[in-house]
Amino acid sequence: MSRLPFITFEGSEACGKTTQVQRLAARLDRLRVPHLITREPGGTPIGETIRELLQFAPHNSSMTSETELLLFEASRSQLVREVIKPALERDTCVIADRFFDSTTIYQGAARKMDRGKNELFNGVAVGCCGTDMTIEPEGGGGTAGGCRM
């Protein structure tokens, strides 16, 4: 049985992800396609608390790379089970402003985490909820004109 897709937008800061997410959502509105937008970290009350901790806690400068990875994965796990999977089961298109590819790059490669650990924890957080398409906007400053898939 087919379902509406789970589409993720990935990329660096200010490359146009959110702009492209909003453009896609507007198009789906015009087509009357049910959809839901999520963001990471966040998207649930628990995820938003984790987002606040990761971004603004005064003591997060001493956070280890393992702690940071696990916090991102905890937020993602909650989001998948509380929001994404139920939406897909209701035949709602899910559009994510970031997903596990960001963790692979930021917590994996940039923080020099073991690739196997990164993949293992991504797998635990995501479970069987895989994406159907990942789009990477090209550009910067939120004015991306094109995308790479």
N, C-alpha and C positions, 0 to 999 in steps of 0.2 A: 504494500500500500504506500503510495507516495504521500509526501507531506511538503509543506512549504519549507524553504531553506533556512539554514542557520548560516548567516554571513558575518564574517569578522572583518574589521578594518584594523590594520596594523601599520606602525610606522613611528618615526621619531617625533619628538615634541614639535608642534606647530607645522606639521607637514600637510595638514588639511583633513585629517581623519574625521573630526567632528563635523566639519563642513560637508564632507561627502556623505556621512551618516545622515545628516539632516536632509540633504538633497534626495537621497534614496527614500527616506521616510516620506517626504513630500510627494514623490512620484507614486509610492505605494498608496498614499492617501487618495490621490487622484484616480488610481485604478481600483480603489476600494478593496485593497488587499490587507487583511488583518496583519498587523506587525507590532513589534515591541522592540524598544531600544534599551540596551544595557551598557554599562561601563565598568571598567576595572581599574583599580580595585573599587568595590562598591556594589551598588545595585540592590542591596538588601540592608536592613538595619544593622546586622552584624558586619557586613561588608563595608558600610559607611563608617562604622566605628574603627575598623581596621584601616581604612583609607586615611582617616584623621590621624591615627597613630603613625602611619608611615610618612605622612606629609608634614605634620605639624608638631608632633610631640617634641618637647625641648630636649629630651634625652635620647632621641633616636639616632644621633650622630655616632653613638658607640654601638649601634646594632650590628650584630654579626651577619655575614652574608647568609648563613643558614637560617637565622631567625627571620630575616627579611623574606627569603624564599618561602618559608613555611607560612608566614602571614599572608603573602599573596595567594598561596595555594589554599589556605583556609577561606579567604574571601571568595575565591573562584569555586570551591567546593559548595559553599553555601548558595552562591548564585546559580550554579548548574541545577542543584536539587530543588531549590525554592522557586526559581523563576524560569530559567531557560528550558529545562526538560518539560515542565508542565505546559509552557507556552507551545512548544513544538507538538506536544500531544494534543493540544487544542487546535492544531492546524493553524498556528500563528507563525508568521515569518519572524525570526529573531535576528536583529542587527546589533552586533557587539562592537563598541568602541574599545578595542583591545581584547585579547584573550590570551591563550597560553603561549603564542609566539613571542609576545613581549617578555614574558618570564624567561623564555629560552635565551633571548638576547640580553636583557638587562641583568637578571640575576644569574644566568648561566655564563654567557661569554664575558660580559663586562666585569662581573665580580669573580670570574675565574672559578666558578663552581664546577664540580665534576659533572660532565654531560649525562652520565648514567643516572645520577641522583636527580638531576633536573628532570629528565624524562620520566623517571619513576614517580616523582611527586606530581608532575603534570598529569600523568595517567591516573593516579589516585584521585586527584581533584576533579578531573573531567569525567572519569568513569567511561560509560559507553556513549557519551554525548559528544560525538565528533562534529566538526564543522563541515559545511558543504562547499564553502568558498571563502577565500581570504583575499582581500583587496588592500593594496598598499598605495595610498595617494602619493603622487609625485608633486613636489612644489614645496611651499613653505608659507608661513604666516597665515594659515587658515584659508588660503585662496587657491588651493590646488585645482588645477584645471584638468589633469589627466590622472589615470590610475593604472597601476600594474597589478596583474592577477597572477 
